[in-house]
């Protein structure tokens, strides 16, 4: 699905990256996040502002 007026992709951004999605996330649109975890002692990742299904059910 093509979205007219879509924003340009973020290519090779600085890490850690923080950016906005113009118009926000909407039904029928898609974001793609590519990356590599070089090392980590944790077991979870989180995209800020995104609430997962289990969190919605718990009212988190």
Backbone atoms as SQL, in Angstrom:
CREATE TABLE atoms (id INTEGER PRIMARY KEY, chain TEXT, resi INTEGER, resn TEXT, atom TEXT, x REAL, y REAL, z REAL);
INSERT INTO atoms VALUES
  (1, 'A', 1, 'UNK', 'N', 0.843, -1.176, 0.000),
  (2, 'A', 1, 'UNK', 'CA', 0.000, 0.000, 0.000),
  (3, 'A', 1, 'UNK', 'C', 0.887, 1.238, 0.000),
  (4, 'A', 2, 'UNK', 'N', 0.767, 2.045, -1.003),
  (5, 'A', 2, 'UNK', 'CA', 1.552, 3.275, -1.082),
  (6, 'A', 2, 'UNK', 'C', 0.849, 4.371, -0.292),
  (7, 'A', 3, 'UNK', 'N', 1.626, 5.153, 0.395),
  (8, 'A', 3, 'UNK', 'CA', 1.087, 6.242, 1.205),
  (9, 'A', 3, 'UNK', 'C', 1.647, 7.534, 0.661),
  (10, 'A', 4, 'UNK', 'N', 0.802, 8.340, 0.057),
  (11, 'A', 4, 'UNK', 'CA', 1.292, 9.596, -0.507),
  (12, 'A', 4, 'UNK', 'C', 1.712, 10.539, 0.607),
  (13, 'A', 5, 'UNK', 'N', 2.785, 11.240, 0.371),
  (14, 'A', 5, 'UNK', 'CA', 3.295, 12.163, 1.365),
  (15, 'A', 5, 'UNK', 'C', 4.070, 11.482, 2.476),
  (16, 'A', 6, 'UNK', 'N', 4.533, 10.256, 2.226),
  (17, 'A', 6, 'UNK', 'CA', 5.271, 9.545, 3.273),
  (18, 'A', 6, 'UNK', 'C', 6.623, 10.202, 3.504),
  (19, 'A', 7, 'UNK', 'N', 7.119, 10.064, 4.722),
  (20, 'A', 7, 'UNK', 'CA', 8.396, 10.679, 5.060),
  (21, 'A', 7, 'UNK', 'C', 9.546, 9.830, 4.539),
  (22, 'A', 8, 'UNK', 'N', 10.673, 10.472, 4.353),
  (23, 'A', 8, 'UNK', 'CA', 11.877, 9.765, 3.906),
  (24, 'A', 8, 'UNK', 'C', 12.346, 8.822, 5.011),
  (25, 'A', 9, 'UNK', 'N', 12.973, 7.704, 4.654),
  (26, 'A', 9, 'UNK', 'CA', 13.455, 6.766, 5.677),
  (27, 'A', 9, 'UNK', 'C', 14.644, 7.342, 6.436),
  (28, 'A', 10, 'UNK', 'N', 14.821, 6.856, 7.648),
  (29, 'A', 10, 'UNK', 'CA', 16.014, 7.183, 8.426),
  (30, 'A', 10, 'UNK', 'C', 17.082, 6.176, 8.014),
  (31, 'A', 11, 'UNK', 'N', 18.159, 6.635, 7.410),
  (32, 'A', 11, 'UNK', 'CA', 19.225, 5.740, 6.954),
  (33, 'A', 11, 'UNK', 'C', 20.475, 5.967, 7.790),
  (34, 'A', 12, 'UNK', 'N', 20.998, 4.905, 8.374),
  (35, 'A', 12, 'UNK', 'CA', 22.206, 4.945, 9.209),
  (36, 'A', 12, 'UNK', 'C', 22.150, 6.032, 10.283),
  (37, 'A', 13, 'UNK', 'N', 21.103, 6.038, 11.106),
  (38, 'A', 13, 'UNK', 'CA', 21.021, 7.061, 12.152),
  (39, 'A', 13, 'UNK', 'C', 22.003, 6.783, 13.280),
  (40, 'A', 14, 'UNK', 'N', 22.267, 7.810, 14.065),
  (41, 'A', 14, 'UNK', 'CA', 23.121, 7.645, 15.245),
  (42, 'A', 14, 'UNK', 'C', 22.432, 6.712, 16.235),
  (43, 'A', 15, 'UNK', 'N', 23.225, 6.037, 17.050),
  (44, 'A', 15, 'UNK', 'CA', 22.694, 5.103, 18.039),
  (45, 'A', 15, 'UNK', 'C', 22.996, 5.658, 19.418),
  (46, 'A', 16, 'UNK', 'N', 22.089, 5.726, 20.364),
  (47, 'A', 16, 'UNK', 'CA', 20.701, 5.283, 20.233),
  (48, 'A', 16, 'UNK', 'C', 19.906, 6.271, 19.389),
  (49, 'A', 17, 'UNK', 'N', 18.929, 5.767, 18.685),
  (50, 'A', 17, 'UNK', 'CA', 18.137, 6.565, 17.760),
  (51, 'A', 17, 'UNK', 'C', 16.817, 6.975, 18.394),
  (52, 'A', 18, 'UNK', 'N', 16.421, 8.194, 18.136),
  (53, 'A', 18, 'UNK', 'CA', 15.115, 8.684, 18.546),
  (54, 'A', 18, 'UNK', 'C', 14.575, 9.531, 17.408),
  (55, 'A', 19, 'UNK', 'N', 13.401, 9.192, 16.932),
  (56, 'A', 19, 'UNK', 'CA', 12.816, 9.945, 15.835),
  (57, 'A', 19, 'UNK', 'C', 11.305, 9.855, 15.888),
  (58, 'A', 20, 'UNK', 'N', 10.647, 10.617, 15.045),
  (59, 'A', 20, 'UNK', 'CA', 9.188, 10.614, 15.025),
  (60, 'A', 20, 'UNK', 'C', 8.676, 9.993, 13.737),
  (61, 'A', 21, 'UNK', 'N', 7.476, 9.470, 13.800),
  (62, 'A', 21, 'UNK', 'CA', 6.786, 8.968, 12.618),
  (63, 'A', 21, 'UNK', 'C', 5.698, 9.988, 12.316),
  (64, 'A', 22, 'UNK', 'N', 5.841, 10.682, 11.192),
  (65, 'A', 22, 'UNK', 'CA', 4.891, 11.733, 10.837),
  (66, 'A', 22, 'UNK', 'C', 3.491, 11.141, 10.733),
  (67, 'A', 23, 'UNK', 'N', 2.555, 11.711, 11.448),
  (68, 'A', 23, 'UNK', 'CA', 1.181, 11.226, 11.432),
  (69, 'A', 23, 'UNK', 'C', 0.940, 10.071, 12.389),
  (70, 'A', 24, 'UNK', 'N', 2.005, 9.559, 13.033),
  (71, 'A', 24, 'UNK', 'CA', 1.872, 8.448, 13.976),
  (72, 'A', 24, 'UNK', 'C', 1.620, 7.122, 13.288),
  (73, 'A', 25, 'UNK', 'N', 1.510, 6.069, 14.082),
  (74, 'A', 25, 'UNK', 'CA', 1.196, 4.748, 13.544),
  (75, 'A', 25, 'UNK', 'C', -0.299, 4.668, 13.272),
  (76, 'A', 26, 'UNK', 'N', -0.657, 4.083, 12.133),
  (77, 'A', 26, 'UNK', 'CA', -2.061, 3.985, 11.752),
  (78, 'A', 26, 'UNK', 'C', -2.330, 2.608, 11.183),
  (79, 'A', 27, 'UNK', 'N', -3.578, 2.148, 11.298),
  (80, 'A', 27, 'UNK', 'CA', -3.960, 0.876, 10.696),
  (81, 'A', 27, 'UNK', 'C', -3.657, 0.900, 9.206),
  (82, 'A', 28, 'UNK', 'N', -3.123, -0.201, 8.707),
  (83, 'A', 28, 'UNK', 'CA', -2.831, -0.324, 7.284),
  (84, 'A', 28, 'UNK', 'C', -1.451, 0.165, 6.886),
  (85, 'A', 29, 'UNK', 'N', -0.733, 0.814, 7.790),
  (86, 'A', 29, 'UNK', 'CA', 0.621, 1.272, 7.497),
  (87, 'A', 29, 'UNK', 'C', 1.613, 0.400, 8.248),
  (88, 'A', 30, 'UNK', 'N', 2.849, 0.435, 7.839),
  (89, 'A', 30, 'UNK', 'CA', 3.859, -0.473, 8.384),
  (90, 'A', 30, 'UNK', 'C', 5.147, 0.272, 8.673),
  (91, 'A', 31, 'UNK', 'N', 5.817, -0.115, 9.761),
  (92, 'A', 31, 'UNK', 'CA', 7.177, 0.346, 9.999),
  (93, 'A', 31, 'UNK', 'C', 8.072, -0.880, 10.008),
  (94, 'A', 32, 'UNK', 'N', 9.295, -0.704, 9.572),
  (95, 'A', 32, 'UNK', 'CA', 10.268, -1.792, 9.572),
  (96, 'A', 32, 'UNK', 'C', 11.494, -1.317, 10.330),
  (97, 'A', 33, 'UNK', 'N', 11.921, -2.118, 11.299),
  (98, 'A', 33, 'UNK', 'CA', 13.108, -1.797, 12.087),
  (99, 'A', 33, 'UNK', 'C', 14.126, -2.893, 11.842),
  (100, 'A', 34, 'UNK', 'N', 15.289, -2.516, 11.345),
  (101, 'A', 34, 'UNK', 'CA', 16.379, -3.467, 11.123),
  (102, 'A', 34, 'UNK', 'C', 17.531, -3.101, 12.032),
  (103, 'A', 35, 'UNK', 'N', 18.207, -4.107, 12.540),
  (104, 'A', 35, 'UNK', 'CA', 19.353, -3.826, 13.382),
  (105, 'A', 35, 'UNK', 'C', 20.000, -5.097, 13.870),
  (106, 'A', 36, 'UNK', 'N', 21.094, -4.926, 14.567),
  (107, 'A', 36, 'UNK', 'CA', 21.840, -6.039, 15.136),
  (108, 'A', 36, 'UNK', 'C', 22.147, -5.719, 16.585),
  (109, 'A', 37, 'UNK', 'N', 21.881, -6.671, 17.464),
  (110, 'A', 37, 'UNK', 'CA', 22.246, -6.518, 18.865),
  (111, 'A', 37, 'UNK', 'C', 23.662, -7.038, 19.008),
  (112, 'A', 38, 'UNK', 'N', 24.599, -6.147, 19.323),
  (113, 'A', 38, 'UNK', 'CA', 26.000, -6.540, 19.407),
  (114, 'A', 38, 'UNK', 'C', 26.291, -7.290, 20.694),
  (115, 'A', 39, 'UNK', 'N', 25.766, -6.814, 21.807),
  (116, 'A', 39, 'UNK', 'CA', 25.907, -7.530, 23.074),
  (117, 'A', 39, 'UNK', 'C', 24.833, -7.024, 24.016),
  (118, 'A', 40, 'UNK', 'N', 24.369, -7.907, 24.878),
  (119, 'A', 40, 'UNK', 'CA', 23.322, -7.515, 25.799),
  (120, 'A', 40, 'UNK', 'C', 23.257, -8.481, 26.962),
  (121, 'A', 41, 'UNK', 'N', 23.035, -7.947, 28.153),
  (122, 'A', 41, 'UNK', 'CA', 22.832, -8.812, 29.307),
  (123, 'A', 41, 'UNK', 'C', 21.342, -8.968, 29.591),
  (124, 'A', 42, 'UNK', 'N', 20.513, -8.179, 28.921),
  (125, 'A', 42, 'UNK', 'CA', 19.068, -8.243, 29.128),
  (126, 'A', 42, 'UNK', 'C', 18.408, -9.260, 28.217),
  (127, 'A', 43, 'UNK', 'N', 17.137, -9.480, 28.452),
  (128, 'A', 43, 'UNK', 'CA', 16.395, -10.450, 27.643),
  (129, 'A', 43, 'UNK', 'C', 15.217, -9.817, 26.926),
  (130, 'A', 44, 'UNK', 'N', 15.030, -8.491, 27.064),
  (131, 'A', 44, 'UNK', 'CA', 13.879, -7.847, 26.449),
  (132, 'A', 44, 'UNK', 'C', 14.293, -6.576, 25.721),
  (133, 'A', 45, 'UNK', 'N', 13.505, -6.209, 24.740),
  (134, 'A', 45, 'UNK', 'CA', 13.681, -4.959, 24.008),
  (135, 'A', 45, 'UNK', 'C', 12.356, -4.224, 24.061),
  (136, 'A', 46, 'UNK', 'N', 12.397, -2.918, 23.928),
  (137, 'A', 46, 'UNK', 'CA', 11.160, -2.150, 23.950),
  (138, 'A', 46, 'UNK', 'C', 11.280, -0.969, 23.001),
  (139, 'A', 47, 'UNK', 'N', 10.252, -0.782, 22.207),
  (140, 'A', 47, 'UNK', 'CA', 10.134, 0.406, 21.378),
  (141, 'A', 47, 'UNK', 'C', 9.273, 1.371, 22.176),
  (142, 'A', 48, 'UNK', 'N', 9.842, 2.497, 22.543),
  (143, 'A', 48, 'UNK', 'CA', 9.136, 3.444, 23.405),
  (144, 'A', 48, 'UNK', 'C', 7.842, 3.905, 22.744),
  (145, 'A', 49, 'UNK', 'N', 6.776, 3.927, 23.507),
  (146, 'A', 49, 'UNK', 'CA', 5.492, 4.377, 22.999),
  (147, 'A', 49, 'UNK', 'C', 4.664, 3.262, 22.392),
  (148, 'A', 50, 'UNK', 'N', 5.217, 2.063, 22.295),
  (149, 'A', 50, 'UNK', 'CA', 4.480, 0.926, 21.748),
  (150, 'A', 50, 'UNK', 'C', 4.059, 0.051, 22.910),
  (151, 'A', 51, 'UNK', 'N', 2.781, -0.240, 22.980),
  (152, 'A', 51, 'UNK', 'CA', 2.264, -1.071, 24.061),
  (153, 'A', 51, 'UNK', 'C', 1.927, -2.443, 23.490),
  (154, 'A', 52, 'UNK', 'N', 2.449, -3.478, 24.113),
  (155, 'A', 52, 'UNK', 'CA', 2.227, -4.838, 23.641),
  (156, 'A', 52, 'UNK', 'C', 0.876, -5.353, 24.121),
  (157, 'A', 53, 'UNK', 'N', 0.353, -6.377, 23.452),
  (158, 'A', 53, 'UNK', 'CA', -0.971, -6.922, 23.743),
  (159, 'A', 53, 'UNK', 'C', -1.147, -7.264, 25.221),
  (160, 'A', 54, 'UNK', 'N', -0.178, -7.938, 25.836),
  (161, 'A', 54, 'UNK', 'CA', -0.288, -8.319, 27.246),
  (162, 'A', 54, 'UNK', 'C', -0.390, -7.085, 28.141),
  (163, 'A', 55, 'UNK', 'N', 0.340, -6.021, 27.801),
  (164, 'A', 55, 'UNK', 'CA', 0.283, -4.798, 28.593),
  (165, 'A', 55, 'UNK', 'C', -1.073, -4.122, 28.461),
  (166, 'A', 56, 'UNK', 'N', -1.666, -4.168, 27.259),
  (167, 'A', 56, 'UNK', 'CA', -2.994, -3.581, 27.066),
  (168, 'A', 56, 'UNK', 'C', -4.020, -4.308, 27.921),
  (169, 'A', 57, 'UNK', 'N', -3.937, -5.640, 27.975),
  (170, 'A', 57, 'UNK', 'CA', -4.892, -6.425, 28.756),
  (171, 'A', 57, 'UNK', 'C', -4.760, -6.136, 30.243),
  (172, 'A', 58, 'UNK', 'N', -3.541, -5.870, 30.701),
  (173, 'A', 58, 'UNK', 'CA', -3.306, -5.586, 32.109),
  (174, 'A', 58, 'UNK', 'C', -3.565, -4.123, 32.453),
  (175, 'A', 59, 'UNK', 'N', -3.766, -3.306, 31.427),
  (176, 'A', 59, 'UNK', 'CA', -3.985, -1.885, 31.662),
  (177, 'A', 59, 'UNK', 'C', -2.719, -1.143, 32.022),
  (178, 'A', 60, 'UNK', 'N', -1.576, -1.684, 31.565),
  (179, 'A', 60, 'UNK', 'CA', -0.283, -1.058, 31.885),
  (180, 'A', 60, 'UNK', 'C', -0.109, 0.238, 31.137);
